[in-house]
Amino acid sequence: MGPESIFKPEFPEDFLRRAYNEVKRGTAPYQSVQRYKLALLIHENRHMNNEEAGRRIGLSGRQVRRRRKRWAAGDFSVRDRERQGRNRVFPPCGPGTGKGGSL
């Protein structure tokens, strides 16, 4: 398939326990469950390449690599990082703006 990943995180027991509980829970957000499943898969198959892990979980190889790299550095979060820069501002919409609104 592809080369073996160079990032092989060592997951703490409390993170693995939380991952297992979140995957079992029926009401956890899908994105979190997907990332916890990835962590459990990597924990049990450390030598699996990123493409194969992504195929099994429903992520791209690039997403798997990014998550593995982050976990290998010791950041065991499944949340997205805060984005840098200014928040996007959308133009106003409504009466008097010429876009939408009542006629």
C-alpha positions as a Markdown table, in Angstrom:
| # | Residue | x | y | z |
|---|---|---|---|---|
| 1 | Met | 0.0 | 0.0 | 0.0 |
| 2 | Gly | 2.4 | 2.6 | 1.2 |
| 3 | Pro | 5.4 | 3.2 | 3.5 |
| 4 | Glu | 5.1 | 2.6 | 7.2 |
| 5 | Ser | 4.4 | 5.8 | 9.2 |
| 6 | Ile | 7.4 | 7.3 | 11.0 |
| 7 | Phe | 5.0 | 8.7 | 13.7 |
| 8 | Lys | 4.1 | 6.1 | 16.2 |
| 9 | Pro | 2.5 | 7.7 | 19.2 |
| 10 | Glu | 2.5 | 6.1 | 22.7 |
| 11 | Phe | -1.0 | 6.7 | 24.0 |
| 12 | Pro | -1.5 | 7.2 | 27.7 |
| 13 | Glu | -3.9 | 4.8 | 29.4 |
| 14 | Asp | -6.4 | 7.5 | 30.3 |
| 15 | Phe | -6.6 | 8.7 | 26.7 |
| 16 | Leu | -7.2 | 5.1 | 25.5 |
| 17 | Arg | -9.9 | 4.6 | 28.1 |
| 18 | Arg | -11.6 | 7.8 | 27.1 |
| 19 | Ala | -11.3 | 6.8 | 23.4 |
| 20 | Tyr | -12.9 | 3.4 | 24.1 |
| 21 | Asn | -15.8 | 5.0 | 26.1 |
| 22 | Glu | -16.5 | 7.7 | 23.5 |
| 23 | Val | -16.6 | 5.1 | 20.7 |
| 24 | Lys | -19.0 | 3.0 | 22.7 |
| 25 | Arg | -21.2 | 5.9 | 23.6 |
| 26 | Gly | -24.0 | 6.5 | 21.2 |
| 27 | Thr | -24.2 | 10.2 | 21.5 |
| 28 | Ala | -20.6 | 11.4 | 20.9 |
| 29 | Pro | -20.0 | 13.8 | 18.0 |
| 30 | Tyr | -19.1 | 11.9 | 14.8 |
| 31 | Gln | -15.8 | 13.7 | 14.2 |
| 32 | Ser | -14.6 | 12.9 | 17.7 |
| 33 | Val | -15.6 | 9.2 | 17.4 |
| 34 | Gln | -13.8 | 9.0 | 14.1 |
| 35 | Arg | -10.6 | 10.3 | 15.6 |
| 36 | Tyr | -10.9 | 8.1 | 18.7 |
| 37 | Lys | -11.4 | 5.1 | 16.4 |
| 38 | Leu | -8.2 | 6.1 | 14.6 |
| 39 | Ala | -6.3 | 6.3 | 17.9 |
| 40 | Leu | -7.5 | 2.8 | 18.9 |
| 41 | Leu | -6.6 | 1.4 | 15.5 |
| 42 | Ile | -3.1 | 2.9 | 15.6 |
| 43 | His | -2.6 | 1.7 | 19.1 |
| 44 | Glu | -3.4 | -1.9 | 18.1 |
| 45 | Asn | -1.6 | -1.6 | 14.7 |
| 46 | Arg | 1.4 | 0.7 | 15.2 |
| 47 | His | 3.0 | -0.3 | 11.9 |
| 48 | Met | -0.1 | 0.3 | 9.7 |
| 49 | Asn | 0.5 | 2.9 | 7.1 |
| 50 | Asn | -1.6 | 6.1 | 6.9 |
| 51 | Glu | -3.5 | 5.2 | 3.8 |
| 52 | Glu | -4.7 | 1.9 | 5.2 |
| 53 | Ala | -5.7 | 3.4 | 8.5 |
| 54 | Gly | -7.5 | 6.2 | 6.7 |
| 55 | Arg | -9.4 | 3.8 | 4.5 |
| 56 | Arg | -10.6 | 1.8 | 7.5 |
| 57 | Ile | -11.7 | 4.9 | 9.4 |
| 58 | Gly | -13.0 | 7.1 | 6.5 |
| 59 | Leu | -10.2 | 9.7 | 6.5 |
| 60 | Ser | -7.5 | 10.6 | 4.0 |
| 61 | Gly | -3.9 | 9.4 | 4.5 |
| 62 | Arg | -3.0 | 13.1 | 4.9 |
| 63 | Gln | -5.5 | 13.5 | 7.7 |
| 64 | Val | -4.2 | 10.4 | 9.4 |
| 65 | Arg | -0.6 | 11.6 | 9.1 |
| 66 | Arg | -1.4 | 15.0 | 10.6 |
| 67 | Arg | -3.2 | 13.4 | 13.5 |
| 68 | Arg | -0.4 | 10.8 | 14.1 |
| 69 | Lys | 2.2 | 13.6 | 14.0 |
| 70 | Arg | 0.2 | 15.6 | 16.6 |
| 71 | Trp | -0.2 | 12.6 | 18.9 |
| 72 | Ala | 3.4 | 11.6 | 18.6 |
| 73 | Ala | 4.3 | 15.1 | 19.8 |
| 74 | Gly | 2.3 | 14.5 | 22.9 |
| 75 | Asp | -0.9 | 16.5 | 22.0 |
| 76 | Phe | -3.6 | 13.9 | 22.7 |
| 77 | Ser | -6.6 | 16.1 | 21.8 |
| 78 | Val | -9.2 | 15.1 | 19.2 |
| 79 | Arg | -10.4 | 18.7 | 18.8 |
| 80 | Asp | -9.3 | 20.9 | 16.0 |
| 81 | Arg | -6.7 | 23.5 | 16.7 |
| 82 | Glu | -7.7 | 27.2 | 16.8 |
| 83 | Arg | -7.2 | 28.8 | 13.5 |
| 84 | Gln | -4.9 | 31.8 | 13.2 |
| 85 | Gly | -5.8 | 35.1 | 11.7 |
| 86 | Arg | -8.9 | 37.2 | 11.5 |
| 87 | Asn | -12.4 | 35.7 | 11.5 |
| 88 | Arg | -14.2 | 35.7 | 8.2 |
| 89 | Val | -16.7 | 38.5 | 7.9 |
| 90 | Phe | -19.5 | 38.1 | 5.5 |
| 91 | Pro | -21.1 | 41.1 | 3.8 |
| 92 | Pro | -24.5 | 42.2 | 5.3 |
| 93 | Cys | -27.6 | 40.9 | 3.7 |
| 94 | Gly | -31.0 | 42.4 | 3.9 |
| 95 | Pro | -33.0 | 45.5 | 3.1 |
| 96 | Gly | -31.0 | 48.5 | 1.9 |
| 97 | Thr | -27.9 | 46.4 | 0.9 |
| 98 | Gly | -29.1 | 45.5 | -2.6 |
| 99 | Lys | -28.8 | 41.8 | -1.7 |
| 100 | Gly | -31.8 | 39.9 | -0.6 |
| 101 | Gly | -34.4 | 41.3 | 1.7 |
| 102 | Ser | -37.8 | 42.5 | 0.8 |
| 103 | Leu | -38.6 | 44.3 | -2.4 |
